[in-house]
Amino acid sequence: MAGNPTLAQWQLAQELRRLRGERKFGDVVKAMRTAPSSLSRWETPGDGGAVPGAAAIERLLAIYKAPHELDRLLALRKQAREPDKWQPYELERSYRSYANIEAQATSIEIYQSQLIPGLAQTEAYARAVIEATMRPNSDLDREVQVRLTRQEILTKESPPNVWIIVAEAALHQRIGSAQLMAEQIDHLIGLAETPTVTLQVLPYSAGAHAALTLASFSILRVEHHGLLTVYLQGPSSHMFMSSDENIEHYTDVFNRLRASALDEGKPTVTTLKRIANEHCQGKE
């Protein structure tokens, strides 16, 4: 069974930074006789990070006077270099990291202003979105399959708690046919009834709100790995942000969006049914 190298690399980086403790960065670089960029990347979780060699880990632990940690960290290193289930799909690195974190997340908070979030898309909606936006020479069927495979976390034995806030504009945007949109919104109504999924609509009537300048963002937490990160996805770049400052900022934005959006439950479902009916009647 494929492992989760993203989480292993993340944990290894955090452990190496923890073990350095109060030692000065420059002193460790000098003792290691390595480049500052190397130590920085070894201690950086996520896409900006790198997995150190076994010899480098052993030297670091000698400097940190923690040789007893060697077997545990070498095991993490081995996991971080193993293939994952996404390898056959040839995903872009950031997206692959996101999919690996999402697969083990204990909670996921998503805001989307322009599209239905990937976890909540029907196959037909996903295919229409991917076909319209994919790069030349991309494999449409493969990309759709990745999205559907990601959605399996919603029905696994211990699913994450997912909170989705979608702007009303995304529900009115005609993707494919009116029937496709009506079916997509019906799917959202079904998701809203799932115990581990909370769905809110940010209505037009919310006016100016905390995420006016943001197209989308996700906050992912993996409790058993001590991982908490924000993921921003753009047309040409993607990034993870895990500093306390960024976590605090995006958590505050999401909480303010919660307050601006329609309450979960009946008001949201009523709005969804109204918009689905408008699609069916061609009132867009």
N, C-alpha and C positions, 0 to 999 in steps of 0.2 A: 504494500500500500504506500502511495506517495506521501512524503512528509510535508512539513511546512517550513521550508528554509527561510522564508521572510521573518517569521517569528523567532526562529533560532538565531538569526543574525541580529535581530533587534535585541534579544536578551543577552547575547554575547557582548554586544557593544555597551549595553547598560552595565553589565558586570565589570567589564574592563575599566569603565569610568569610575564605578564605585570603588574598585580596588585601588585605583590611583589615589583616591582620597584627597588629602590636602597637599600632596606633592605637587610642586610646580611643573607645569607642562614642559617648559624648556629644559628643566633638569632631567626629566624622563627621556626626552628626545636625545639629549647629549649622552645619557647613559646607554641608550639603545643604539646610538650611532646610526640613527635613521632620519629621514626627512620629517619636518613638522607635519606636512600634509598626510604622511602615512599614519602617524599616531592619531591625528584628528579624525581620519576616516575610520580607523579601527574603533574609535569611541562614538561614532555617529550611527545611530540606527536608521534604517530605511535606505532610500535610493542613494543618498550621499555617502553612505558607508561602504566599507570594504571588509572582507574576512581576512584576518591576518594568518600567516603561515603558522604551522605548529611550533616551529623553532622560535618565532617571534613571541608567541604566547608564553612559551617556557621562559624566555629571557625576561619578559615583563613580570611574570610572577616571581622570578628571582629578585628583581628590583623591588617588588612590592612585598617581599618576604611572605609570600603566600603560595609556596609550592604545593600545599595540600589541595589547592583548587585546580591543579593541572588536569586531572582526569575528567572532572566535570566540564571544564571549559573546552577541552579537546572534543568531548562528546557533543557539545553545542556547535563547535566548529564543523564537525562531521555532518551534523544535521543541516547546517547552513549551506553546505556545498552539495547537498543531495538534490536530485530532480524533484519537481512537484507535479501535481496532476495537470498543471497548465502547460507543461513543456511542449506537448504536441501541437498546441494552438499558436505558438510563436507570438505570445503577447508582448506588447511594448512593456518595458521594465516597470514603469510606475503603475500601469494598470495591473500587471501581474502581482506586484506587491500589494496593491489594493485588494485584489481578489483573494489573496492568501490571508490578509488580515481580516477581511470580511468573513471568510469561511470559519474563523475561530472566534469572531466577536461575540461578546456577551450582551452588548447594546450598540445600536446603530441609530444615529439621528441624522436625517436627511432633509435638506431644503432644496427645492427645485423651482425655478421661476418660469422656465420655458418648455420643459418636457416632463412627462411622467417619469419618475425615477426608474432606473433599470430593474431594480428588485420587484417593481410593481407593474411591469409591462407585460402585455400579452405577447405571444409569439408574433402575431400579425403586426402589431404596433412596433415591436422591436425591429422586425424585418424592414418595415417602411422607414423608420428612423435611420437605421444603419445603411440602408441602400442609398438614402439621400445624402448622407454625410461621410461615407467611407472614402478612403483614399484609393487612387488607382491601383489596380492589381491586388486589392484586398479580396479575401474569400468571404463572401456574404454568408453562406451557410455556416461556415466555421465561427464567424463572429456572433451570429444568432445563437448558435449552440453554446458558446461561452456564457452569454447572458442567461440562457435558460438553466444552465448548470449552476450558475451563481445563485439562482432563485431557490435551489434545493435547500438552502439553509433555513428557509421559512417553514419547512415541513419536516426537518430532522427531529430526532428524539428530544434534544434540548435546544430549541431555537433561541436566537437572540431576541431581546426586546427591541422592537423597531418602531421608531416614531418618525413619521413622514409628514412634512408640511409641503404642500404643492400649491403654487399660486394659481388663482382662477384662470389666468390667461393661458396656462398650459392645457387646461381642460377644454378651452374653446378653440385652441389651435387645431385646425383640421389636418390630421396626419392620415393620409390614405382616404378611404371613403367614409361617409357618414356612418355607415353600418359598423365599420372598423372602430370608429371612435365611440359609438354607443356600446359596443362590446367591451372596449377598453375601460370605459367608466363603470360598466356593470362589474367588471373584474375588481375595480377599486372598491366598490360597495361590498363585494365578498370579502376582500382583505380587511376592510374596516370591522368586520365581524369576528376576525381572528383574535383570540385572547392576547397574543403577544405582539400584535400590531396596532398602533394608534395612528389614525389618519386625520389630518386637519387640512382644510382648504383655506388659503389666505385670500379673502375676497377682494374684489375691486374696492369695496367700500372701506377697506382698511386704510386706504389713502397712503400717505407717506409712512414708510415702515423701516425697520432697522436694517433690512437687507436690500435696500433699493439699488445699491451699486454692485450687488453680487448676483451672478447667474445661478450658482449652486454651491453647496458645500456639504460635506459629511463629517460627522464626529463619530469615531469608532473607538470602542473600549474593549479590551481583552483582559478581564479581571485577573485570570490566573497567570498572566504574563506581566502584569503591571504596565500594560501598554494603553496609552490614551493619545490619540492623534487626530488632527484635522486634515482632511483631504480636499484639495481644490483642484478641479479639473477644468482646463481651458481648451480652446481649439487647437493649440500647438504646444502646450506645456501642462504638466501636472505636478503637484507638489504636496508633500506631507509637511505639516508644521506641528511640532510637539513641545515648543517652549511653553513655560507656564503662562507667559504673557499672551501667546496666541490661543492657547486652550481657554484661558479666562475670557478673552475677547469673543471668540466664536460661541462659547457656551452662553455668554450674555446675549449675543445676537439671537441665538436660537430660542432662548427663554423669552425674549421680547417678541419674537415671531409667534410663539405659542399664545402669548397674551393677545396678539392682534388677530390671530386666525380664529375661525369658527370652532366652537367647542367640538371635541370628539363625540361621535355618536349621532344622534338624530339630526341636528342642524347640518352637519357635514353630509350625511346621506341624503337629506332633502335637497341640498344644493346639487349633489352629484346626479340625482334622478332628474332634476330640472334640466341640467345641461345635456344629459344623455337624450332626453326627449327633444331638446332643441336641435341636436344633431340629426335625429331621425326625421324631424319635420323640415330640415333644411333651413333653419332660421339663423344660421351663422352670418 
